[in-house]
Amino acid sequence: MVDSADSLPACDAQLDTTGLYCPEPIMLMHNKVRDMQPGEVLKVVASDPATTRDIPKFCSFLGHELLIQQEEDGSYLYFIRLG
């Protein structure tokens, strides 16, 4: 995984779950990926520390690739390529 802000990939869709707590970020992600195609990249911004556990499990379970997972100043950033 990359942790340089200069090398962040392009994304096809974005989801800001800032201020939401488990299970809401994952529920919103499920809804968002339904509207996307395999190979597209979803950028997710979150404030819930539980996403550091939940989003990798979400990706693993559903066959998506977690491209980037990083934390900065209490904000969590994820880039997910849909499988």
Order of alpha helices (4+ residues) and beta strands (2+ residues): beta-alpha-beta-alpha-beta-beta
